[in-house]
Amino acid sequence: MTEIETTCSFCRKDEQDVGKLVKGLNDVHICAKCCELCTEILQVKESKEQKEENDSHIEATCSFCCKDEHDVGKLIKGLSDVHICGQCCELCTESLQGKEPKEQGAGADSPIEDYLQLDLITIHLGLDLIALADPKHGGDLLDRINRLRKEIASEIGIILPRLRVRDSLALEKTEYEICIDGQAISKWQLFPDRYLAFEDGTVTKKIEGIKTIEPAYNIPSLWIEKSTQADAKEYGYTVVEPNAVIATHLLEVVRKNGDKVLSRDGTQALLDNLEKESPVVVEEVRRTLPLAQIQQVLQELLREQIPIKRLRSILEVLGDYGWRTRDTVELSSLVRKKLALTTSQPENTPDGALSDALAELNALVGLESVKAEVRSFMAFLKIQKERKIRELRTDIA
């Protein structure tokens, strides 16, 4: 916690009037008197009448540790629409008294400083979507993300870093947001009590639902009632669960932003892993180029949608030419020539993109019963692709 001359966020009095202040994460401050008052309020067991009349207790987030009320318990509200929880009250009191904070046990909450750590990839969920990530409520989002790691490693060649799923009061209750390095990349609305249905061009009968655009492939879709799922499949729709939608969306975001996902630590991990099989190649390129330069070349390839799973071949090129030039663009061009047959399509087949998308969705959904629907969706993508080709040919003619 940081000492700074400013105003108490709870009583709005200056530091010269109230004495030493303690600063929280969100540029909020509290004085000793307000700490004492908040502690007393938190220690009082409210009656039903107090709960109805006490405006200090509302559902919000602690302004000092950024934890929600359901995680830290009751919050106290200050004059400037700031809040503080019991644990932060205790820590602030100890800091104001010049004491060292007590050591926390294994079951205690993390220190406030832990919340300064920024996860490379974060999925923020609106309040109505929290159950999708909670196994206690049947949510399997975390399991799908774990399966996604293997998919990304085998397809793109990068190791998906630790990913955090958090709830967010800043989002609408049915919204979720995917962030990379603290930057919002994509946001979408999702209905947890419905299924997403795709029309593949062979639908025999229309079904009612909320119109939307599927986030990963921008396909016109419908949010349908769960009770109409069987009918939708019978009519020829491809039906996908909400968690599968988030997982597929995340996969597409990682594909398009692989250069942002590959960190310096991630690059080091790739080299360490390859060194077990090809120690000479890795040792040579480490002597030739610094880690930052290797990372930049790999990021350049990922930016061009070129997988880096053939890492050995990439490093051999860097070992051959790294001593001549350190220009990232030139080195990337030399690598690209070596990987002439490696394009953004993971499988070198006449219809590689569709084949890989089929494998991807099968892995995400993981159920034999929906494979027919997934193939139907892939057929729809193929029809869309052929239609665009015909339109282009017409324009050229």
Buried (B, 14 or more C-beta within 10 A) or exposed (E): BEEEEEBBBBBEBEBEEBEBBBBBBEEBBBBBBBBEBBBEBBEEEEEEEEEEEBEBBEEBBBBBBBBBBEEBEBBBBBEBEBBBBBBBBBBBBBBBEEEEEEEEEEEEBEBBEEBEEEBBBBBBBBBBBBBBBEEEEEBBBBBBBEBBBEBBBEBBBBBBBEBEBBBBEEBEEBBBBBBBBEEEBBBBBBBBEBBBBBBBEEBEEEBEBEEBEBBBBEBEBBBBBEEBBEBBBEBBBBBBBBBBBBBBBBBBBBBBBBBBBBBEEBBEBBBEEBBEEBEEBBEBBBEBBEBEBBBBBBBBBBBEBBBBBBBEBBBBBBBBBBEEEBEBEEBBEBBBEBBEEBBEBBEEEEBBBBBBBBBBBBBBBEEEEBEEBBBBBBBBBBEBEEEEEEEEEEEEE
